[in-house]
Amino acid sequence: MMCDLQIIKIKQREATLIDSVAKFLHADQIEKLKRPSESKAITWSSETIQQCLAVRSVVGAKGYEYMHKLHFPFPSYRTLCRKIQNLPFAPGIQYDVLGLLKQKMRGREEHEKLCALLVDEMQLKRRVEYDKSTKQMVGYVSPETLPGGVDNSEERQLAVHALVFMLRGLTVAWKQTVAYLYTGTSLDSGAYWTFTKQVLQASELSGLKVECITSDMGPANTGLWRHVGIHSTRESVIPMIPHPARPGDSLYFVADPPHLLKNLWNCVLGHRIGLPDNVVTRHHLPTNIVTHVYVQQLMDLQQGSELRVAHKLQACHTSPSHYEKMRVCLAAQLFSRSTAAAVETAVKLGLLPNEALTTAWFIRAVNDWFDAMNARKKDHALLHNTSTVTSDSLKTMLEIVRHMSFSGRKIWKPIQTGIQLSTTVVLQLGEELMSKCNLQYFLTGRLSQDPVENLFSQTRGQGVVHPSCTSFRLALRLVTVAQYLEVSKGAAYAEDGCTYIVDYLRDHYQSVRLSDDSRADEVDESEVCQAASDVAASDVAELCVTESTYDHEETVTTCEPELHSSACQQLGNSPPPSPWTKI
């Protein structure tokens, strides 16, 4: 009897231990711990591979090898390499990802297929190098970014940016990178629009419904707006064009709201903002002048005090450095209700003049506008056919920007173009989608570029601020496959709250087993499959070519373009074919 009780207790302790370990280990990892070290190799699940790729992304190759040596139940580093070595992620449209997206979208509700196309670029290091995976010399601009798709210059242009296209769900929190290109110092608007239309058409063939394109107001994007007929002036605004992939529908263009908030912050720091007379009269403001001087005076008044009414404000809010100007959180802290209340309190105490109330009112108006443009909860969302504080704050901002002046000059600035364009799109597109899809509310924050900005943050977190073309490709592939996106505390953008919709490892290898009949119904992946077949299956060291700490000594690299010919001579009599031929 005693022996039976001991056995029962031992089994209970074992079950309790397994339940505890199962909180952070998968079933195959637990099975690995049960087996002797010299036992037969185990078959790892896609969930474990993804988890270990995320670990590798954080600790690097050497850190992962060390953890494996300590007998953590992880696959070997060679296994990780083998799992992803045939996933090329070459520049261009990722047709294999879109094929998996099509499978994911089957049977979904129509509103779940609504999405925005986010476009942004990341600076790269000018560097020509040999990519072991694609067996190509890389570091040049993608032909898709050039007029006619051909580089007619005597010397090929070096790539200085990676242009990324990402889809983001409008009613469901999902995201997926679907294309990227390497671009030079400038981007031809015609070529840019041609490739964008290809991305739109491929996305629509995958069962998705792209409603708008979100980008910043860089020269390439504003050039694209002019090219397709988008404009925003004091007299009129045209925020949409006929949809190139869905006749009868419209395609909207949005300027990223967080970028607009930063630009408005810089305008307030550099100019005295003049409000329209009708706004001053309606809201009973003492003056029409908005200036950051009152905020600076408030900071001076509370300097040295233990208790500060505006405790978040520091020197970086009124005198930011070059890199601090890029941080959205600093702009949001200046344009906050707490800052407005602090200025109003100082006026009531006689510490600031009565004219400072106009600045406090403007700060609160900008705060309410950004909350309305960046709504992620129902409290600040747009409601169908209902006038709310959110919609009223958007209309108030439209009235302000149309007739505001800068340091006494009534000129039209890019910040006015962007705010008017995006605010108009939010009001029109939100009402259109709520009517068409019978939605109760619309979360405007789903239009922002936060997911792609956070992707760049994670890519930079792999070891270098400006990676080379090969480094960027490998980092992008690793993040996509591992589905790991941890935003650092010092990142310029907030966590976007979206998850990758494609479980790349599981979905990719399941799609390989599809019958020929079912494949015929998918997005054409033959070109990508051809590129994938060229990848050397034995190239296990590919992850080490540009591993997470990016030891560039392990990459065959020519830092100067003139060394290209000598490197090609070592590889053969002629340069390798372009990696973009089949894409």
N, C-alpha and C positions, 0 to 999 in steps of 0.2 A: 504493500500500500504506500509506504513512504517513497519507494522508488518511483511509483506512478505519479505521485504528487510532484516530485522533483522534475520528472520529465515534462509534466504539464507547465510548471513554472519556467523551465528552460525554453520551451516552445513559445510561451507568452512573451518572455524577454526578447526572443529572436524576432517575433512578429512586431513587437514595439520598436525594436531597433531598425527593422526593415522599413516600417512606416515613417520613422524619423529620417532615414537616409533618402527615402523616396521623395522627400520634399525638394531635394536639389540634385538627385541623380535619377537617370532613367532606368528602365528595367534591364536593359543590356549592360549598363554600367554596374548595377547591383550584381548581375550574374557574373560579371568579370571579377568582382571582389570575392565571390564565393569560390571561384576556381583557383587551383594552384597556378603559380606563375608560369610553369612550364607546360601547362595544358594547351590544347588546341586553340587556335585563334578564334575569336568570336566575330560574328557578323554585326556590325554597328548599324544602328538605325539612323535615318536622316535627321531626327531630332537631336541625337547625340552629336552627329557631325556638325550640325548648325551651332549647337552650344559650344563645341570645341573650337570651331572657327571664330566665334565671338571671343573666346578666351585668348586665342592666338592673336586676334586683332588688338587686344588690350595689352598683353604681356610681351608680344613679339615672339619670333621663332625660337630664340635662345631660352626665353622664359618658359615657353611651352615644353621644349625638350627637357628642361630641368624638372618641371612638374611631372612629366611622364617618367623621368628617371626615379622620382620619389614614389612611384607606383600609384599615382592618381589613376582612376579608371578611365583613361583617355585613349583614343586611337593614336597610333603612332603618327609622327609628323608626315611620314611617307604616305600614309593612308589619306590624310587630309589633302595632300598634293594630288594624289591619284583621283580623288573624288571631283576635283574642280579643274583638272588640267585640260579637259576637253570642252570647257565652257569659255570660248575665246573672248567674248565681250569686245569685239572689234568695233572701232568707231562706225557710226551709222545708226540705222534703225535696228533695234533688237527684236527681230521678227520671232525668235523663239520665245521671248518673254510675252510678246503680244499673242502668240498662239496659246500660251498657258493662260493668259488673261481671258481669252475667248472661252476656254473651258470653264474658268471660274465664274464667268458671267451667265452661263447657261442656267435658265430657271430663276434668275434673279428678278426682283421687281424692277420696273422701268426706272423708278427714281434712284435706285442703287447704281444704275449705269451712268448717271449724270456725273460729269467730272470737269475739272479745269486743267488746262495745259500750262504748267509752270516752266518758264524758260529763264535761265540765268547762266552766267559765265564765271569761271574761276581762273585766276592767273596761274600760268605754268612757267617752269624754267625753260629758257631757250636752250635746247639740248638735242643733238642728233645722236641716236643710240640704236643698237641692234637689239630688237625684241626677240628673245629666244623662242617664245611661244608662237608668235605669228611668222617668225623667220623673215622679218622685214626690217629695213632701216626706217625708224620712225622719228618724229620730231618736226615734221612738215605739216602745213595746213591741209585740211581735208579738201579734196577737189570740189565737194558739194558746196563749199563756201565761196568758190570763185566763179566769175561770169563764164557761162558755158561749161563749167566743170573742168576747165583746163588751165594749168599754170603756164602762161605764155612768157613769163619773165625769164631772163637768162639764168638767174639763180633762183632756186626754189625758195619760197617764203617759209620762214621758220614759224612754228606755232607758238603763240604766247598766251592763248586762252583755251580752256575746255568749255564748250557750250553744251549745256545739259538740258534735256527735255524730260520732264517728269509729269505724270498724271496724278491728280489728287481728287478723291471723291468729294462731291458737294453735299450729299446727304448721309453718307457713311464714311467713317474715318479710315480711309485706306490711301495708299500712295504706291507708285511704282515708276522707276526710271525706265524709259522706253527708247531713248536715243541720246547720242552725244556726238559732237564733232570737235575737231581741233581748228581753231581760227587764228588769224594773224592780228596785226595791229588795227586793221579795219575789216569791215564785213560788207560785201555787196548786198544791197537791199533786195535786188531781184533774186539772187541765189538763195539768200536767207528765206525769202517767202516761198520759193519753190520747194525747198527742203521741208519747211514748216507744213506746207500743204501735204507733202508725202506722209509726214507724221500724223496729221489729222486724218487722212484717208485710211492709213493702216490702223489707226485707233478705232475708227468707225467700223472697219471690217471686222474688228475683234469684238464687236457688240457694244462698244462704249459710245457715249454721247458727249462730245466735247462742246461745252457751252461758251467757254471764254479762254483767252490767253492772257496770263499774268506775267509781267516782266517789270524790271526797273526802268528808269528813264535814261539809260545810257544812250550814246550816239547811235549804236546799231539798232536799238529798239525803237527810238523815235524816228529813225530813218525808215524802218519797216512800217510804222504807222503812216507816215507820209506816202509811202509807196502804195499802200492798200486803200488810202483815202480816209484814214482816221484823223480827226483834228478836234481841238478844243480851244476856242478863242473866247474873247469877251462877248462877241455877238452870237455865237452858236457853238454847238457841240455835236459831233457825229461819233458815237461810241461803238458802232457795230457796222459790219458789212454782211452781204449774203454769204451764208456758210458754204465754203468750197467743197465740202463732202456731203452736205445734206441740203439739197435744193429746197427752198421754201422756208428755211430757218435762218436765224441770224447768228453770227459769231461776234462776241463782244471782246473788247480789248481793255485790260485793267492795268493801271500803274500800281505797283505793290504798295499797300498802305503803310507798312513799317518804314519803307524807304521815304515815303512822303512825309511821315512824322519827323524823321531825321532832317530832311531838307527844310521843313518849316522851322524846326529848331534853329538851324544855322541861319535862316533868314531873320528870325527874331533877334538873334545875337548880333547880326551885322547891320540891321536897319531898324528905323522907327516905323512901325506898321501903322498906317492910317486906315481907320474903319469907315465904311460908308455912312453918310449922314442919316439915312433912314434907319440903320441899325442902332446908331447912337440915340436917336429920338425914341425909338420903340422900347429900348431897354433902359432909358433914363440914365445914360452914362454921363459922367461929368466932363469927359473930353473924348476925342476920337483917336488919341495917340496911345499906342501900345509899345512899351519899351522894357527891356530886361534890366534896365538900371534900377528899377524898384526892387526886383528880386535880389540884385547885388547888394543894395542898401539893407534889405532884410537880413541877408547873410552877415553883413558887417555888424548889424545891431545885436545879433545873437551869438557873435563870435566870443568865445571864452566863457559863455554861460553853460552851466551844467544841464539845465533844462532848456531845450530849444524847441520852439513851436514848429519849425520846419527842419526836423532832425535829419532828413535824407539829403538835404541840399549841401553840396560841397563846391569847392573851386572848379571842379571838372564840369559842373552844370552850366556855369557862365563863362568859363575860359577853358574849353576842352582842347586837348591836344589833337593831332591829326588822327590818331587811331581811336581816341575817345569819341570823336565825331561820328564814328561808324556804329556806336552802340545804341540800340533802340531803347534799352532800359533807361539810359540817362535822359533821353528826350522825353520818355514817358514819365519819369520822375519830376521833371521840370513842369510839364503840362499835366499836372495832377490836381485833384480837388484839394489835397492837403496843402499844396503850394498856394492855391487860390485862397483858401481859408486863412492861411498864415498872413498873406498880404492884407486881407480884409481886417484881420485882428489887429495888425500893426496900424492900420488907418484909424480904427476905432480908439486905439490907445494914444493917438496923436503922434505916433512915431514915423509915419509916412504921410505924405500929402493926400488929399482927397482924390486927386487925379489918378492915383495908383489903383483905384477901384476899377478903372477901365481895363488895366492890365490883368487884374484878378478875374474879371468877367471873361476876357479873351482866353485865359489859361483854362478856365472851366469849360468854355465852349469847345476848345480843341480836345480836352479830355473826353467830353461827351461824344464828340465826333469820332475819335479814335476807338472808343468803346463800341460805338455803333458799327464801325468799319471792321472791327476785329472781334466780333461777337462769337464766343465759343460755347455759350450757355443760353438757354431759352430766355433768361432774364433780360438780355440785351439784344435778342434776335428780332428780325423784322417779322411782323405778324400780317397775315393775309387780310387785305382790305380794312386795315385798322390803323388809325393814326395813334402813334405812341411817342414816348419821349425819344426813342431811338430814331424814328423817321423824322421827327421834328428837329433833332440835332443835325441830321444830314442836310435838311433843307436850309437850316440856319447857316451852316458852313458854306453851302452853295451861294447864298446871298452875300456872305462876307467876301469870298475869294473873287467874285466877279467884279467887285468895285473897290477892292483894297488898294492902297498905295504904299510905296516903299520910300522912306525918307523924303516925303513930300512929292515924289514923282509918281504919276499914275501910269505906270508901264505894265506890260504883261510879261510875267516871268514863268519859267517852266514849272515852278511849284504850283502856280494857279492852273496851268494846263493839266497837271497830274491830279490835283485834288478834284477839280471839276469833272474830269473824265471818269475817275474811279467812283466818285460819289453818285454820279448819274447812272453808271452801270449798276451799282448796288441797288439803287431804287428801281430801275427798270427790269433788270434781270431777276431780282428777287421776286417782284410781283409776277413776272412772266412764268417763272418756275412754279411758284405756289399755285397759280391758276391752272397751269397745264398738267401738273402732277398731283394736284389736290393736296398740297402740303399745308400744314397749319402754321409753320414758321420757317424761316431761312436763316442759317448761321453764316453770317457774312465773313467770319474768320476763315472759312474754307477757301476763300479767294486769294489768300496771302501766299507769299513765297517761302514761308518758314520751313517747309519740308526740304526744299532743295538747298536752302542756306544751311540747314543743319546737316545735310549730306556733305556739303563742303567742309563744315566744321569737323565732322568725323574723318574726312579724308585728310585734312591738315593734321589731325590728331595722330595720324599714323607715323609721323616723324618729321615732316618738313612742311614749311608754310607754302612753298611754291614747288610742287612735285614736277618731275619730268613727265612726258607723255606716257611712258611705260609705267612709271610709278602710279600715275593717276588711274590708268586702266586697271591695274592689279588691285588698287585700293577700292575702286568702284565695284569690281567684281566680288571682292571679299565682303564688302558691306552688304551687297545685294544678296549674296548666297547665304551669309551668316545671319542676315536680317537683324544686324546689330547696329543700333544708332543711339548711343548714349551722348547726350549733349553736355559739354563741360559747363561748369558754373560761370566761366568767363566768356562764354560765347555771346556774340552780338545779338542773337535771336533767341526767342523763347522756345521751349519744347512744343512741337506741333501737335502732339497727341495722336498721330496717325501711325498705322502699322503697314508693313509691306503686304500686299494682298497675295502675291505669288510666293508659295513655299517652294523656292526654286529647286532645291535638291529633290524633294519628293515628287513634285509635279513634273519636273524635267524627265526624270527616269521612268515615271509612269507613262509619259507621253511617248517615250521610245517604243513601248510595247503596243501602241495603238495599231490597229489594222490599217492596211492601205486604203480601205474604203473610208474610214473615219478621218484619215490624214488628208484625204482629198478635199474635205470640207473645211480644213483649217486655213489660217493665213499662210501664204506661200513662204515656207521656210527653207526652200531649196538652196537659196543663195547663202544663208547663214550656215546650213549644214555642210555646204561645200567648203566654207571657210573653216568650220570646225574639223573637217576631215584632214585638213592640212596641218593641224596641230600635232606635234610629236608626242605620242602617248608615253614615251619613255622619258620625257623631259620633267623629271620629278623635281628638279631644282628650280622650277619656274617661280615658285613663291619666294625663293631666296634671291631671285634676280633683283627684286626690289622689295625686300621684306619690310616688316612694319617699322623698323628703325631705318630702313632704306640705306643700307651700306652700299654706296655707289661703286665701291671698288669691285663688287661682284657683278657689275653690269658692263658689258662690252659697250663702251661709250666713246663717242667723238664729240667733244664739247664745241668744236668749231666746224662749220659746214664744209670748209675746204678740205677737211680730212676725210670727207665722205668717199671720195674716189679711191683713196688708198685703202680704206677699209673694205670697199667693194672688191678691190683686186685680190685681197686675201680670201674673199668668199667665192670668187669666180671672175670670169672675164667681164661680166656686165653686172650692173646694179640689180638687186633683187626686184621682182615685180612689185607694183604698188599694192599695199594692203587693202586699198579701197576698190580694187578692180571688180570684185564680186558683190560689193555692198551697195 
